[in-house]
Amino acid sequence: MTLARSDLARLIYDRIASRCETIFGDGITGLEPSGDGVQVTFERAAPRRFDLVVGADGLHSAVRKLAFGDDGRFEAYLAGS
C-alpha cells in the first residue's frame, strides 16, 4: 500500500482539527521546557506555553534541532549497499 504524504497529512489533520490547535505559516525559534509544558517562541507570533509540541517540519527539522541538538549527534553511516 502506498499513501502520499499529503493524503496522510490531511487524514491526521482532519482527525485532530477539532481537538488541537494547529499553527501554520510561522516558525518556532525557541523551546523552553518547564514542569507543566513548553514555552515556545515563534518567528512572528508572541511566545506561548503548550502542553505538547509536535514539529512536523521535515527531514532536517528545525524543531528537532531545538529540542535535541544538531542532527550529527544522531546520524551515522551504516555502510549499507
N, CA, C and O atoms as a Maestro MAE file, in Angstrom:
{
 s_m_m2io_version
 :::
 2.0.0
}

f_m_ct {
 s_m_title
 :::
 protein
 m_atom[324] {
  # First column is atom index #
  i_m_mmod_type
  r_m_x_coord
  r_m_y_coord
  r_m_z_coord
  i_m_residue_number
  s_m_chain_name
  s_m_pdb_residue_name
  s_m_pdb_atom_name
  i_m_atomic_number
  :::
  1 25 0.846 -1.168 0.000 1 A "MET " " N  " 7
  2 3 0.000 0.000 0.000 1 A "MET " " CA " 6
  3 2 0.892 1.232 0.000 1 A "MET " " C  " 6
  4 15 1.899 1.281 0.706 1 A "MET " " O  " 8
  5 25 0.521 2.212 -0.785 2 A "THR " " N  " 7
  6 3 1.230 3.478 -0.836 2 A "THR " " CA " 6
  7 2 0.272 4.593 -0.445 2 A "THR " " C  " 6
  8 15 -0.884 4.620 -0.867 2 A "THR " " O  " 8
  9 25 0.776 5.510 0.367 3 A "LEU " " N  " 7
  10 3 -0.030 6.638 0.811 3 A "LEU " " CA " 6
  11 2 0.796 7.898 0.632 3 A "LEU " " C  " 6
  12 15 1.877 8.024 1.207 3 A "LEU " " O  " 8
  13 25 0.301 8.814 -0.150 4 A "ALA " " N  " 7
  14 3 1.020 10.072 -0.382 4 A "ALA " " CA " 6
  15 2 1.095 10.868 0.912 4 A "ALA " " C  " 6
  16 15 0.155 10.864 1.707 4 A "ALA " " O  " 8
  17 25 2.221 11.553 1.122 5 A "ARG " " N  " 7
  18 3 2.412 12.369 2.322 5 A "ARG " " CA " 6
  19 2 1.272 13.362 2.509 5 A "ARG " " C  " 6
  20 15 0.789 13.553 3.625 5 A "ARG " " O  " 8
  21 25 0.839 13.995 1.422 6 A "SER " " N  " 7
  22 3 -0.244 14.983 1.529 6 A "SER " " CA " 6
  23 2 -1.546 14.337 1.992 6 A "SER " " C  " 6
  24 15 -2.307 14.944 2.745 6 A "SER " " O  " 8
  25 25 -1.807 13.099 1.542 7 A "ASP " " N  " 7
  26 3 -3.011 12.385 1.989 7 A "ASP " " CA " 6
  27 2 -2.916 12.038 3.477 7 A "ASP " " C  " 6
  28 15 -3.891 12.174 4.217 7 A "ASP " " O  " 8
  29 25 -1.743 11.593 3.902 8 A "LEU " " N  " 7
  30 3 -1.541 11.279 5.313 8 A "LEU " " CA " 6
  31 2 -1.698 12.531 6.171 8 A "LEU " " C  " 6
  32 15 -2.352 12.500 7.213 8 A "LEU " " O  " 8
  33 25 -1.100 13.623 5.729 9 A "ALA " " N  " 7
  34 3 -1.217 14.875 6.476 9 A "ALA " " CA " 6
  35 2 -2.672 15.304 6.607 9 A "ALA " " C  " 6
  36 15 -3.096 15.736 7.680 9 A "ALA " " O  " 8
  37 25 -3.434 15.191 5.537 10 A "ARG " " N  " 7
  38 3 -4.859 15.553 5.563 10 A "ARG " " CA " 6
  39 2 -5.631 14.656 6.522 10 A "ARG " " C  " 6
  40 15 -6.470 15.145 7.278 10 A "ARG " " O  " 8
  41 25 -5.364 13.354 6.506 11 A "LEU " " N  " 7
  42 3 -6.042 12.422 7.411 11 A "LEU " " CA " 6
  43 2 -5.754 12.756 8.878 11 A "LEU " " C  " 6
  44 15 -6.660 12.769 9.711 11 A "LEU " " O  " 8
  45 25 -4.495 13.022 9.178 12 A "ILE " " N  " 7
  46 3 -4.133 13.367 10.559 12 A "ILE " " CA " 6
  47 2 -4.789 14.685 10.960 12 A "ILE " " C  " 6
  48 15 -5.384 14.783 12.033 12 A "ILE " " O  " 8
  49 25 -4.681 15.692 10.103 13 A "TYR " " N  " 7
  50 3 -5.270 16.997 10.418 13 A "TYR " " CA " 6
  51 2 -6.782 16.891 10.620 13 A "TYR " " C  " 6
  52 15 -7.316 17.444 11.582 13 A "TYR " " O  " 8
  53 25 -7.461 16.199 9.740 14 A "ASP " " N  " 7
  54 3 -8.915 16.048 9.874 14 A "ASP " " CA " 6
  55 2 -9.287 15.393 11.198 14 A "ASP " " C  " 6
  56 15 -10.315 15.720 11.791 14 A "ASP " " O  " 8
  57 25 -8.461 14.479 11.653 15 A "ARG " " N  " 7
  58 3 -8.741 13.759 12.902 15 A "ARG " " CA " 6
  59 2 -8.548 14.639 14.141 15 A "ARG " " C  " 6
  60 15 -9.288 14.506 15.116 15 A "ARG " " O  " 8
  61 25 -7.551 15.540 14.108 16 A "ILE " " N  " 7
  62 3 -7.235 16.335 15.297 16 A "ILE " " CA " 6
  63 2 -7.765 17.757 15.281 16 A "ILE " " C  " 6
  64 15 -7.751 18.424 16.315 16 A "ILE " " O  " 8
  65 25 -8.231 18.236 14.143 17 A "ALA " " N  " 7
  66 3 -8.568 19.656 13.971 17 A "ALA " " CA " 6
  67 2 -9.534 20.195 15.016 17 A "ALA " " C  " 6
  68 15 -9.381 21.331 15.465 17 A "ALA " " O  " 8
  69 25 -10.509 19.416 15.404 18 A "SER " " N  " 7
  70 3 -11.500 19.914 16.359 18 A "SER " " CA " 6
  71 2 -11.016 19.815 17.805 18 A "SER " " C  " 6
  72 15 -11.670 20.338 18.708 18 A "SER " " O  " 8
  73 25 -9.880 19.152 18.040 19 A "ARG " " N  " 7
  74 3 -9.407 18.939 19.412 19 A "ARG " " CA " 6
  75 2 -8.068 19.578 19.732 19 A "ARG " " C  " 6
  76 15 -7.717 19.716 20.903 19 A "ARG " " O  " 8
  77 25 -7.311 19.973 18.713 20 A "CYS " " N  " 7
  78 3 -5.970 20.519 18.917 20 A "CYS " " CA " 6
  79 2 -5.786 21.781 18.090 20 A "CYS " " C  " 6
  80 15 -6.305 21.893 16.979 20 A "CYS " " O  " 8
  81 25 -5.048 22.718 18.640 21 A "GLU " " N  " 7
  82 3 -4.684 23.898 17.867 21 A "GLU " " CA " 6
  83 2 -3.531 23.524 16.940 21 A "GLU " " C  " 6
  84 15 -2.557 22.905 17.370 21 A "GLU " " O  " 8
  85 25 -3.643 23.896 15.683 22 A "THR " " N  " 7
  86 3 -2.605 23.660 14.698 22 A "THR " " CA " 6
  87 2 -2.181 25.011 14.141 22 A "THR " " C  " 6
  88 15 -3.029 25.806 13.733 22 A "THR " " O  " 8
  89 25 -0.891 25.277 14.120 23 A "ILE " " N  " 7
  90 3 -0.376 26.575 13.671 23 A "ILE " " CA " 6
  91 2 0.359 26.386 12.359 23 A "ILE " " C  " 6
  92 15 1.293 25.589 12.271 23 A "ILE " " O  " 8
  93 25 -0.064 27.119 11.340 24 A "PHE " " N  " 7
  94 3 0.580 27.104 10.034 24 A "PHE " " CA " 6
  95 2 1.147 28.492 9.753 24 A "PHE " " C  " 6
  96 15 0.669 29.481 10.308 24 A "PHE " " O  " 8
  97 25 2.148 28.568 8.907 25 A "GLY " " N  " 7
  98 3 2.662 29.846 8.440 25 A "GLY " " CA " 6
  99 2 3.538 30.584 9.434 25 A "GLY " " C  " 6
  100 15 3.713 31.796 9.311 25 A "GLY " " O  " 8
  101 25 4.089 29.889 10.410 26 A "ASP " " N  " 7
  102 3 5.008 30.504 11.365 26 A "ASP " " CA " 6
  103 2 6.100 29.489 11.658 26 A "ASP " " C  " 6
  104 15 5.951 28.308 11.343 26 A "ASP " " O  " 8
  105 25 7.171 29.927 12.244 27 A "GLY " " N  " 7
  106 3 8.252 29.019 12.592 27 A "GLY " " CA " 6
  107 2 8.580 29.121 14.067 27 A "GLY " " C  " 6
  108 15 8.396 30.171 14.682 27 A "GLY " " O  " 8
  109 25 9.060 28.042 14.626 28 A "ILE " " N  " 7
  110 3 9.464 28.010 16.028 28 A "ILE " " CA " 6
  111 2 10.942 28.367 16.109 28 A "ILE " " C  " 6
  112 15 11.766 27.801 15.391 28 A "ILE " " O  " 8
  113 25 11.273 29.312 16.991 29 A "THR " " N  " 7
  114 3 12.664 29.733 17.158 29 A "THR " " CA " 6
  115 2 13.236 29.335 18.507 29 A "THR " " C  " 6
  116 15 14.448 29.416 18.707 29 A "THR " " O  " 8
  117 25 12.395 28.909 19.434 30 A "GLY " " N  " 7
  118 3 12.887 28.510 20.742 30 A "GLY " " CA " 6
  119 2 11.908 27.618 21.477 30 A "GLY " " C  " 6
  120 15 10.692 27.761 21.347 30 A "GLY " " O  " 8
  121 25 12.460 26.692 22.257 31 A "LEU " " N  " 7
  122 3 11.672 25.792 23.105 31 A "LEU " " CA " 6
  123 2 12.290 25.824 24.494 31 A "LEU " " C  " 6
  124 15 13.496 25.629 24.647 31 A "LEU " " O  " 8
  125 25 11.472 26.069 25.499 32 A "GLU " " N  " 7
  126 3 11.956 26.084 26.875 32 A "GLU " " CA " 6
  127 2 11.048 25.208 27.725 32 A "GLU " " C  " 6
  128 15 9.971 25.646 28.130 32 A "GLU " " O  " 8
  129 25 11.472 23.964 28.006 33 A "PRO " " N  " 7
  130 3 10.641 23.071 28.817 33 A "PRO " " CA " 6
  131 2 10.457 23.616 30.227 33 A "PRO " " C  " 6
  132 15 11.365 24.219 30.799 33 A "PRO " " O  " 8
  133 25 9.284 23.398 30.768 34 A "SER " " N  " 7
  134 3 9.016 23.739 32.164 34 A "SER " " CA " 6
  135 2 8.290 22.549 32.770 34 A "SER " " C  " 6
  136 15 7.970 21.592 32.066 34 A "SER " " O  " 8
  137 25 8.033 22.602 34.051 35 A "GLY " " N  " 7
  138 3 7.423 21.476 34.737 35 A "GLY " " CA " 6
  139 2 6.083 21.045 34.183 35 A "GLY " " C  " 6
  140 15 5.726 19.869 34.263 35 A "GLY " " O  " 8
  141 25 5.339 21.980 33.622 36 A "ASP " " N  " 7
  142 3 3.988 21.653 33.154 36 A "ASP " " CA " 6
  143 2 3.760 21.942 31.680 36 A "ASP " " C  " 6
  144 15 2.616 22.093 31.253 36 A "ASP " " O  " 8
  145 25 4.838 22.021 30.889 37 A "GLY " " N  " 7
  146 3 4.659 22.268 29.468 37 A "GLY " " CA " 6
  147 2 5.925 22.783 28.815 37 A "GLY " " C  " 6
  148 15 7.035 22.563 29.301 37 A "GLY " " O  " 8
  149 25 5.732 23.471 27.705 38 A "VAL " " N  " 7
  150 3 6.846 24.016 26.931 38 A "VAL " " CA " 6
  151 2 6.519 25.449 26.545 38 A "VAL " " C  " 6
  152 15 5.457 25.717 25.983 38 A "VAL " " O  " 8
  153 25 7.427 26.371 26.844 39 A "GLN " " N  " 7
  154 3 7.298 27.758 26.391 39 A "GLN " " CA " 6
  155 2 7.900 27.809 24.987 39 A "GLN " " C  " 6
  156 15 9.059 27.446 24.787 39 A "GLN " " O  " 8
  157 25 7.108 28.260 24.023 40 A "VAL " " N  " 7
  158 3 7.520 28.269 22.626 40 A "VAL " " CA " 6
  159 2 7.623 29.703 22.135 40 A "VAL " " C  " 6
  160 15 6.701 30.496 22.323 40 A "VAL " " O  " 8
  161 25 8.743 30.036 21.507 41 A "THR " " N  " 7
  162 3 8.877 31.334 20.847 41 A "THR " " CA " 6
  163 2 8.803 31.108 19.340 41 A "THR " " C  " 6
  164 15 9.283 30.103 18.815 41 A "THR " " O  " 8
  165 25 8.189 32.068 18.669 42 A "PHE " " N  " 7
  166 3 7.913 31.973 17.239 42 A "PHE " " CA " 6
  167 2 8.630 33.064 16.462 42 A "PHE " " C  " 6
  168 15 9.085 34.054 17.036 42 A "PHE " " O  " 8
  169 25 8.727 32.875 15.153 43 A "GLU " " N  " 7
  170 3 9.283 33.907 14.271 43 A "GLU " " CA " 6
  171 2 8.390 35.139 14.250 43 A "GLU " " C  " 6
  172 15 8.899 36.260 14.256 43 A "GLU " " O  " 8
  173 25 7.070 34.962 14.226 44 A "ARG " " N  " 7
  174 3 6.150 36.084 14.071 44 A "ARG " " CA " 6
  175 2 5.228 36.295 15.284 44 A "ARG " " C  " 6
  176 15 5.032 37.431 15.716 44 A "ARG " " O  " 8
  177 25 4.678 35.243 15.817 45 A "ALA " " N  " 7
  178 3 3.699 35.354 16.904 45 A "ALA " " CA " 6
  179 2 4.387 35.534 18.257 45 A "ALA " " C  " 6
  180 15 5.577 35.259 18.414 45 A "ALA " " O  " 8
  181 25 3.618 35.994 19.209 46 A "ALA " " N  " 7
  182 3 4.120 36.152 20.576 46 A "ALA " " CA " 6
  183 2 4.375 34.774 21.198 46 A "ALA " " C  " 6
  184 15 3.721 33.800 20.825 46 A "ALA " " O  " 8
  185 25 5.316 34.685 22.138 47 A "PRO " " N  " 7
  186 3 5.580 33.410 22.815 47 A "PRO " " CA " 6
  187 2 4.338 32.902 23.548 47 A "PRO " " C  " 6
  188 15 3.519 33.681 24.036 47 A "PRO " " O  " 8
  189 25 4.220 31.564 23.611 48 A "ARG " " N  " 7
  190 3 3.093 30.918 24.292 48 A "ARG " " CA " 6
  191 2 3.539 29.622 24.926 48 A "ARG " " C  " 6
  192 15 4.577 29.068 24.565 48 A "ARG " " O  " 8
  193 25 2.748 29.136 25.879 49 A "ARG " " N  " 7
  194 3 3.023 27.864 26.537 49 A "ARG " " CA " 6
  195 2 2.082 26.797 26.009 49 A "ARG " " C  " 6
  196 15 0.893 27.046 25.812 49 A "ARG " " O  " 8
  197 25 2.624 25.599 25.779 50 A "PHE " " N  " 7
  198 3 1.828 24.478 25.285 50 A "PHE " " CA " 6
  199 2 2.108 23.250 26.144 50 A "PHE " " C  " 6
  200 15 3.173 23.137 26.752 50 A "PHE " " O  " 8
  201 25 1.146 22.334 26.190 51 A "ASP " " N  " 7
  202 3 1.337 21.054 26.865 51 A "ASP " " CA " 6
  203 2 2.207 20.123 26.033 51 A "ASP " " C  " 6
  204 15 2.967 19.324 26.579 51 A "ASP " " O  " 8
  205 25 2.096 20.225 24.713 52 A "LEU " " N  " 7
  206 3 2.808 19.338 23.799 52 A "LEU " " CA " 6
  207 2 3.135 20.098 22.524 52 A "LEU " " C  " 6
  208 15 2.310 20.862 22.022 52 A "LEU " " O  " 8
  209 25 4.330 19.892 22.004 53 A "VAL " " N  " 7
  210 3 4.740 20.487 20.737 53 A "VAL " " CA " 6
  211 2 5.122 19.352 19.795 53 A "VAL " " C  " 6
  212 15 5.950 18.506 20.133 53 A "VAL " " O  " 8
  213 25 4.515 19.340 18.611 54 A "VAL " " N  " 7
  214 3 4.855 18.371 17.576 54 A "VAL " " CA " 6
  215 2 5.444 19.149 16.410 54 A "VAL " " C  " 6
  216 15 4.767 19.982 15.808 54 A "VAL " " O  " 8
  217 25 6.686 18.881 16.096 55 A "GLY " " N  " 7
  218 3 7.325 19.532 14.960 55 A "GLY " " CA " 6
  219 2 7.200 18.644 13.742 55 A "GLY " " C  " 6
  220 15 7.755 17.546 13.712 55 A "GLY " " O  " 8
  221 25 6.488 19.102 12.751 56 A "ALA " " N  " 7
  222 3 6.304 18.334 11.517 56 A "ALA " " CA " 6
  223 2 6.913 19.133 10.373 56 A "ALA " " C  " 6
  224 15 6.248 19.456 9.389 56 A "ALA " " O  " 8
  225 25 8.188 19.439 10.530 57 A "ASP " " N  " 7
  226 3 8.833 20.346 9.582 57 A "ASP " " CA " 6
  227 2 9.940 19.677 8.777 57 A "ASP " " C  " 6
  228 15 10.902 20.335 8.382 57 A "ASP " " O  " 8
  229 25 9.812 18.380 8.531 58 A "GLY " " N  " 7
  230 3 10.658 17.738 7.545 58 A "GLY " " CA " 6
  231 2 11.882 17.017 8.063 58 A "GLY " " C  " 6
  232 15 12.123 16.921 9.267 58 A "GLY " " O  " 8
  233 25 12.649 16.513 7.108 59 A "LEU " " N  " 7
  234 3 13.800 15.657 7.374 59 A "LEU " " CA " 6
  235 2 14.831 16.323 8.290 59 A "LEU " " C  " 6
  236 15 15.268 15.720 9.270 59 A "LEU " " O  " 8
  237 25 15.210 17.527 7.986 60 A "HIS " " N  " 7
  238 3 16.173 18.261 8.816 60 A "HIS " " CA " 6
  239 2 15.414 19.277 9.661 60 A "HIS " " C  " 6
  240 15 15.578 20.487 9.505 60 A "HIS " " O  " 8
  241 25 14.598 18.769 10.542 61 A "SER " " N  " 7
  242 3 13.656 19.537 11.332 61 A "SER " " CA " 6
  243 2 14.325 20.578 12.238 61 A "SER " " C  " 6
  244 15 15.194 20.247 13.044 61 A "SER " " O  " 8
  245 25 13.911 21.823 12.093 62 A "ALA " " N  " 7
  246 3 14.382 22.887 12.987 62 A "ALA " " CA " 6
  247 2 13.866 22.659 14.399 62 A "ALA " " C  " 6
  248 15 14.570 22.942 15.368 62 A "ALA " " O  " 8
  249 25 12.651 22.155 14.525 63 A "VAL " " N  " 7
  250 3 12.075 21.886 15.844 63 A "VAL " " CA " 6
  251 2 12.868 20.776 16.536 63 A "VAL " " C  " 6
  252 15 13.176 20.890 17.722 63 A "VAL " " O  " 8
  253 25 13.199 19.716 15.821 64 A "ARG " " N  " 7
  254 3 14.008 18.635 16.398 64 A "ARG " " CA " 6
  255 2 15.359 19.166 16.855 64 A "ARG " " C  " 6
  256 15 15.843 18.801 17.926 64 A "ARG " " O  " 8
  257 25 15.970 20.028 16.044 65 A "LYS " " N  " 7
  258 3 17.275 20.590 16.407 65 A "LYS " " CA " 6
  259 2 17.170 21.424 17.679 65 A "LYS " " C  " 6
  260 15 18.056 21.365 18.531 65 A "LYS " " O  " 8
  261 25 16.105 22.194 17.814 66 A "LEU " " N  " 7
  262 3 15.911 22.982 19.026 66 A "LEU " " CA " 6
  263 2 15.713 22.093 20.255 66 A "LEU " " C  " 6
  264 15 16.181 22.417 21.346 66 A "LEU " " O  " 8
  265 25 15.024 20.987 20.070 67 A "ALA " " N  " 7
  266 3 14.720 20.101 21.194 67 A "ALA " " CA " 6
  267 2 15.884 19.186 21.568 67 A "ALA " " C  " 6
  268 15 16.114 18.930 22.750 67 A "ALA " " O  " 8
  269 25 16.626 18.689 20.563 68 A "PHE " " N  " 7
  270 3 17.601 17.635 20.832 68 A "PHE " " CA " 6
  271 2 19.035 17.950 20.403 68 A "PHE " " C  " 6
  272 15 19.952 17.205 20.749 68 A "PHE " " O  " 8
  273 25 19.244 19.025 19.665 69 A "GLY " " N  " 7
  274 3 20.585 19.359 19.209 69 A "GLY " " CA " 6
  275 2 20.791 19.015 17.745 69 A "GLY " " C  " 6
  276 15 19.864 18.601 17.049 69 A "GLY " " O  " 8
  277 25 22.015 19.193 17.295 70 A "ASP " " N  " 7
  278 3 22.384 19.006 15.894 70 A "ASP " " CA " 6
  279 2 22.140 17.573 15.422 70 A "ASP " " C  " 6
  280 15 22.361 16.616 16.165 70 A "ASP " " O  " 8
  281 25 21.678 17.438 14.165 71 A "ASP " " N  " 7
  282 3 21.424 16.121 13.561 71 A "ASP " " CA " 6
  283 2 22.641 15.202 13.635 71 A "ASP " " C  " 6
  284 15 22.492 13.990 13.786 71 A "ASP " " O  " 8
  285 25 23.833 15.765 13.529 72 A "GLY " " N  " 7
  286 3 25.052 14.977 13.527 72 A "GLY " " CA " 6
  287 2 25.208 14.085 14.750 72 A "GLY " " C  " 6
  288 15 25.894 13.065 14.688 72 A "GLY " " O  " 8
  289 25 24.586 14.453 15.845 73 A "ARG " " N  " 7
  290 3 24.643 13.640 17.064 73 A "ARG " " CA " 6
  291 2 23.879 12.331 16.902 73 A "ARG " " C  " 6
  292 15 24.119 11.378 17.644 73 A "ARG " " O  " 8
  293 25 22.949 12.276 15.928 74 A "PHE " " N  " 7
  294 3 22.051 11.140 15.798 74 A "PHE " " CA " 6
  295 2 22.195 10.392 14.484 74 A "PHE " " C  " 6
  296 15 21.608 9.322 14.320 74 A "PHE " " O  " 8
  297 25 22.962 10.930 13.548 75 A "GLU " " N  " 7
  298 3 23.133 10.302 12.252 75 A "GLU " " CA " 6
  299 2 24.443 9.543 12.209 75 A "GLU " " C  " 6
  300 15 25.466 10.010 12.710 75 A "GLU " " O  " 8
  301 25 24.398 8.356 11.599 76 A "ALA " " N  " 7
  302 3 25.618 7.574 11.457 76 A "ALA " " CA " 6
  303 2 25.517 6.771 10.156 76 A "ALA " " C  " 6
  304 15 24.458 6.236 9.827 76 A "ALA " " O  " 8
  305 25 26.615 6.694 9.433 77 A "TYR " " N  " 7
  306 3 26.679 5.900 8.213 77 A "TYR " " CA " 6
  307 2 26.746 4.429 8.628 77 A "TYR " " C  " 6
  308 15 27.608 4.039 9.415 77 A "TYR " " O  " 8
  309 25 25.836 3.622 8.098 78 A "LEU " " N  " 7
  310 3 25.764 2.218 8.492 78 A "LEU " " CA " 6
  311 2 26.387 1.275 7.461 78 A "LEU " " C  " 6
  312 15 26.270 0.056 7.585 78 A "LEU " " O  " 8
  313 25 27.043 1.829 6.452 79 A "ALA " " N  " 7
  314 3 27.749 1.046 5.433 79 A "ALA " " CA " 6
  315 2 26.824 0.094 4.670 79 A "ALA " " C  " 6
  316 15 27.230 -1.000 4.278 79 A "ALA " " O  " 8
  317 25 25.592 0.520 4.468 80 A "GLY " " N  " 7
  318 3 24.660 -0.295 3.688 80 A "GLY " " CA " 6
  319 2 24.926 -0.157 2.209 80 A "GLY " " C  " 6
  320 15 25.493 0.842 1.767 80 A "GLY " " O  " 8
  321 25 24.522 -1.155 1.438 81 A "SER " " N  " 7
  322 3 24.741 -1.063 -0.005 81 A "SER " " CA " 6
  323 2 23.423 -1.062 -0.741 81 A "SER " " C  " 6
  324 15 23.402 -0.990 -1.970 81 A "SER " " O  " 8
  :::
 }
 m_bond[323] {
  # First column is bond index #
  i_m_from
  i_m_to
  i_m_order
  :::
  1 1 2 1
  2 2 3 1
  3 3 4 2
  4 3 5 1
  5 5 6 1
  6 6 7 1
  7 7 8 2
  8 7 9 1
  9 9 10 1
  10 10 11 1
  11 11 12 2
  12 11 13 1
  13 13 14 1
  14 14 15 1
  15 15 16 2
  16 15 17 1
  17 17 18 1
  18 18 19 1
  19 19 20 2
  20 19 21 1
  21 21 22 1
  22 22 23 1
  23 23 24 2
  24 23 25 1
  25 25 26 1
  26 26 27 1
  27 27 28 2
  28 27 29 1
  29 29 30 1
  30 30 31 1
  31 31 32 2
  32 31 33 1
  33 33 34 1
  34 34 35 1
  35 35 36 2
  36 35 37 1
  37 37 38 1
  38 38 39 1
  39 39 40 2
  40 39 41 1
  41 41 42 1
  42 42 43 1
  43 43 44 2
  44 43 45 1
  45 45 46 1
  46 46 47 1
  47 47 48 2
  48 47 49 1
  49 49 50 1
  50 50 51 1
  51 51 52 2
  52 51 53 1
  53 53 54 1
  54 54 55 1
  55 55 56 2
  56 55 57 1
  57 57 58 1
  58 58 59 1
  59 59 60 2
  60 59 61 1
  61 61 62 1
  62 62 63 1
  63 63 64 2
  64 63 65 1
  65 65 66 1
  66 66 67 1
  67 67 68 2
  68 67 69 1
  69 69 70 1
  70 70 71 1
  71 71 72 2
  72 71 73 1
  73 73 74 1
  74 74 75 1
  75 75 76 2
  76 75 77 1
  77 77 78 1
  78 78 79 1
  79 79 80 2
  80 79 81 1
  81 81 82 1
  82 82 83 1
  83 83 84 2
  84 83 85 1
  85 85 86 1
  86 86 87 1
  87 87 88 2
  88 87 89 1
  89 89 90 1
  90 90 91 1
  91 91 92 2
  92 91 93 1
  93 93 94 1
  94 94 95 1
  95 95 96 2
  96 95 97 1
  97 97 98 1
  98 98 99 1
  99 99 100 2
  100 99 101 1
  101 101 102 1
  102 102 103 1
  103 103 104 2
  104 103 105 1
  105 105 106 1
  106 106 107 1
  107 107 108 2
  108 107 109 1
  109 109 110 1
  110 110 111 1
  111 111 112 2
  112 111 113 1
  113 113 114 1
  114 114 115 1
  115 115 116 2
  116 115 117 1
  117 117 118 1
  118 118 119 1
  119 119 120 2
  120 119 121 1
  121 121 122 1
  122 122 123 1
  123 123 124 2
  124 123 125 1
  125 125 126 1
  126 126 127 1
  127 127 128 2
  128 127 129 1
  129 129 130 1
  130 130 131 1
  131 131 132 2
  132 131 133 1
  133 133 134 1
  134 134 135 1
  135 135 136 2
  136 135 137 1
  137 137 138 1
  138 138 139 1
  139 139 140 2
  140 139 141 1
  141 141 142 1
  142 142 143 1
  143 143 144 2
  144 143 145 1
  145 145 146 1
  146 146 147 1
  147 147 148 2
  148 147 149 1
  149 149 150 1
  150 150 151 1
  151 151 152 2
  152 151 153 1
  153 153 154 1
  154 154 155 1
  155 155 156 2
  156 155 157 1
  157 157 158 1
  158 158 159 1
  159 159 160 2
  160 159 161 1
  161 161 162 1
  162 162 163 1
  163 163 164 2
  164 163 165 1
  165 165 166 1
  166 166 167 1
  167 167 168 2
  168 167 169 1
  169 169 170 1
  170 170 171 1
  171 171 172 2
  172 171 173 1
  173 173 174 1
  174 174 175 1
  175 175 176 2
  176 175 177 1
  177 177 178 1
  178 178 179 1
  179 179 180 2
  180 179 181 1
  181 181 182 1
  182 182 183 1
  183 183 184 2
  184 183 185 1
  185 185 186 1
  186 186 187 1
  187 187 188 2
  188 187 189 1
  189 189 190 1
  190 190 191 1
  191 191 192 2
  192 191 193 1
  193 193 194 1
  194 194 195 1
  195 195 196 2
  196 195 197 1
  197 197 198 1
  198 198 199 1
  199 199 200 2
  200 199 201 1
  201 201 202 1
  202 202 203 1
  203 203 204 2
  204 203 205 1
  205 205 206 1
  206 206 207 1
  207 207 208 2
  208 207 209 1
  209 209 210 1
  210 210 211 1
  211 211 212 2
  212 211 213 1
  213 213 214 1
  214 214 215 1
  215 215 216 2
  216 215 217 1
  217 217 218 1
  218 218 219 1
  219 219 220 2
  220 219 221 1
  221 221 222 1
  222 222 223 1
  223 223 224 2
  224 223 225 1
  225 225 226 1
  226 226 227 1
  227 227 228 2
  228 227 229 1
  229 229 230 1
  230 230 231 1
  231 231 232 2
  232 231 233 1
  233 233 234 1
  234 234 235 1
  235 235 236 2
  236 235 237 1
  237 237 238 1
  238 238 239 1
  239 239 240 2
  240 239 241 1
  241 241 242 1
  242 242 243 1
  243 243 244 2
  244 243 245 1
  245 245 246 1
  246 246 247 1
  247 247 248 2
  248 247 249 1
  249 249 250 1
  250 250 251 1
  251 251 252 2
  252 251 253 1
  253 253 254 1
  254 254 255 1
  255 255 256 2
  256 255 257 1
  257 257 258 1
  258 258 259 1
  259 259 260 2
  260 259 261 1
  261 261 262 1
  262 262 263 1
  263 263 264 2
  264 263 265 1
  265 265 266 1
  266 266 267 1
  267 267 268 2
  268 267 269 1
  269 269 270 1
  270 270 271 1
  271 271 272 2
  272 271 273 1
  273 273 274 1
  274 274 275 1
  275 275 276 2
  276 275 277 1
  277 277 278 1
  278 278 279 1
  279 279 280 2
  280 279 281 1
  281 281 282 1
  282 282 283 1
  283 283 284 2
  284 283 285 1
  285 285 286 1
  286 286 287 1
  287 287 288 2
  288 287 289 1
  289 289 290 1
  290 290 291 1
  291 291 292 2
  292 291 293 1
  293 293 294 1
  294 294 295 1
  295 295 296 2
  296 295 297 1
  297 297 298 1
  298 298 299 1
  299 299 300 2
  300 299 301 1
  301 301 302 1
  302 302 303 1
  303 303 304 2
  304 303 305 1
  305 305 306 1
  306 306 307 1
  307 307 308 2
  308 307 309 1
  309 309 310 1
  310 310 311 1
  311 311 312 2
  312 311 313 1
  313 313 314 1
  314 314 315 1
  315 315 316 2
  316 315 317 1
  317 317 318 1
  318 318 319 1
  319 319 320 2
  320 319 321 1
  321 321 322 1
  322 322 323 1
  323 323 324 2
  :::
 }
}
